[in-house]
Amino acid sequence: MKNRTPTLRQLQILQALAKYKKISLVADKLFISQPSVSIQLRKLSEVFDIALYHVSGKSVELTEAGMAVLEGSNEIFTTLDHLSTQLSNLKGVKSGKLKLCVVSTAKYFLPLLLGSFCKKYPLIDVELSIGNRAEVLASLKENKDDFYVLNHCPTDKNISAEPFLDNPLVVVAPENHELIRQPSISLARLTHYPFLMRELGSGTRLSIDKFCQKHNITLKEKMTIESCEAIKHAVVADLGLAILSKHTLDYILKSGLVILNVEGFPIESSCYLVQNKLRKQSILAQLFYDFMQKEGKSVLRQFTEHR
């Protein structure tokens, strides 16, 4: 490697390139010109004397060397964040940035928790990313964030996962559906109705498939939809029944949906607070962990009781 050091701006541009995969998008997101992006990326490649990315169709992909530099970049910016937090702590001030990445189910209850957490620590900023399970697992692998929220945790010696909230899955129907008049519904009867399902690989879908396998039933999958919100709208439009996390219904005032009393339901599962063990835990991360374990459930319970 040449006797030069990359700038933080160059590393920031590489991070954006890994995320957006287009130079034009990087320029838009960072508010700089496309030629400037290209120049800085070229200079960064010259620093390490190796190609860091290549064009693949309409997108840009990082090379193996680029991924190595990206990993180092993430560690550098994480260290700087921790330094800022440590200095603030020495001043007696709890401030800094907490980075969270969560699956879509968590967006229904996490803002309530963050509202209470940020009132307790008003100088802490939160960077919240919401994605599907595959996107969250990719961020977990790259060690980008302080915590992740998942419904199903992968088996990996490099991660720690602790349950912090029950995540019951229920069968929902539109308010005018014939089944809402039934005090109890058998699994056999349920199989006669069309279902709107989450995509393969999602945490909800993993729980449903495991449940169906355990009870030896097959649901009639009419449509696959990659969004809980879209599924709820489709159920309200009477396109089919669905199995969703009860949290997608608990924290909204009106959904147009009814929970059915079905044999074997709710499907019991949990939400997990997940960390990459390779990431050095910051003071802010410890504060958030303690808050979630000691106060999280009571915050949500108070909200549902006073709706």
Buried (B, 14 or more C-beta within 10 A) or exposed (E): EEEEEBEEEBBBBBBBBBBBBBBEBBBBEBEBEBEBBBBBBEBBBEBBEBEBBEEEEEEBBBBEBBBBBBEEBBBBBBEEBBEBBEEBBEEEEBBBBBBBBBBBBBBBBBEBBBEBBBEEBEEBEBEBBBBBBEBBBEBBEBBBBBBBBBBBBEEBEEBBBEEBBEBBBBBBBBEEBEBBEEEEBEBEEBEEBBBBBBBEEBBBBBBBEEBBEEEEEEBEEBBBBEEBEEBBBBBBEEBBBBBBBBBBBBBEEEBEBBBBBBEEBBBEBBBBBBBBEEBEBBBBBEBBBEBBEEBBBEBBEEBEEEE
